[in-house]
Amino acid sequence: MQRVSDRWVSVVLSVLLHGALLAALVWGWLLFRRPPRPAPTLAIEATVVDARALRGAVQPQRETAAPAPPPAPPQPEEPTGPPEPTAEELAQREEQRHQAEEAAAAAEKQAAEEQAAREAEAHRQAEAAALAAVAAQKRAAAQQRQAEAQDEKEREEDLQRSLAAESQMDPARAGPALANWEAQIAAKITRAWLRPPTARPGIECMLNVTQVPGGEVTQVTIGECNGDQAVRESIEAAVYRASPLPPPPDPALFDRNLKINFKPD
């Protein structure tokens, strides 16, 4: 059974074949109908000369070689680089260069002025800082002098108060109250004393006792004493054991440095 595609291929081939035959017939007919071209003719130029003129004519001279044509002038070389600038362009370039130099000089001048201004400002600030430092030193020196004067004044006032207190205590110290207070201190030290085996009868020592308000003993030294080293050490230990010492009956009798005549017998 014939397929549909085969039938279409046959139809197309038939149409192409008939078209080619038709085109060949039209081309042959056109060639036949074109008229034939005329044969080309040669044009000959000639001059009619009389025979008599030819007989009386002088025999022509032998032809000489024609002179060689002069050499052709050299052609100017075409410029290969950019064209030379015109006078206007040169002037414009010179003006631009001048303007660029002026701009560079102006920028350099401005930079120099700014640098000078910065240096002047830095110098001014340094001077201001130096003046401030000097002023601060002067203020500190004045404050120190004022503080020293105040301390001196306070020391003088303390000295005056101490002298006044001592002048007030002198009568009290000469009275029996001071002797009674020193006797109380010696009795407490005697009670705290641990007698060493080397202590002989008739011990007598001068004690230098330093105390603070409240009677606490801070330092003890043994002055003149008829005891040996063991006796001295035992008496010193007894003073520390007796701390705090009895208070004075009158606060005006208080003294930081006491001299106690220690006689345990």
Steps between C-alpha positions, in 0.01 A plus 500: 500500500643842396558742785380863493855634535616311190219648298592854599864442407395387152284804451779738602755336269258520207435866557874576518569310175228683304620835635858429381380406149292816480793719602726339234243568225463867601879549504539354149225712361656817640837416341337440163307829503817718582632680180862427390773752596677687208868411441740766632685723244858634527545879469813597295619860484683599174609814310479534121833615350568609137751285309686807370548626847639164587757508213628855579502449867828487674604169629427490870798482729576194700295497808695569816429354834249700694651668811421336827226672689617698800470317832183562686539734797508319834167478657479669838492252783170489670526566872451186702474660852248748641475834323709790623304722741393836373602832654159526668536155650851583621373819661213309661741238633729771637202665669393170654856435623514849649165449671615163637819660638299779660258247654792294635666811643171610660449153652856497632456847648172399663660185643791707637257749657297218658820339633611835643157547659515152656850564632393836642197338667717222643748760628217701656358189667847406629547850643154486659580158651833630631331804654234276653770272643685798648177633646423156645848482652456845651161402644648178639792691652263755651280222641807325640620821662153557638487145635846537654397828657185335634703210640746740659213694650343182635834389646542834669147478638565144624821620663318785666230264623763254627685778682176624646403149611844439651481830684162394634626153596815612682318575827315167476821309433656650812208387711424166662271389215791434265694308768193294579448411126866398458474286814195322351692426181804367694274281714334344193839430341620340829196273503573393141873441568624141511809513720792308344728284718792738454314800642651609834327721757511876451424505123458855374460586128394809306238415233432712190144413393319631191120476496206617288170642619323214673813378676627248240877461519684535167865503611711422810870570563697432818721784624717478810448160665695295759371169366654263250376434146238247615359756745487768229317271257252385767418861599448598128264205455313600816435850360341354182290261713382797711364674183264681494631717780267664751352831376595824676250645750510826302518491116738796518757270662517265197846473347612273218852461637522385863801449726420236763736423789448126539574373860335159546643465857 
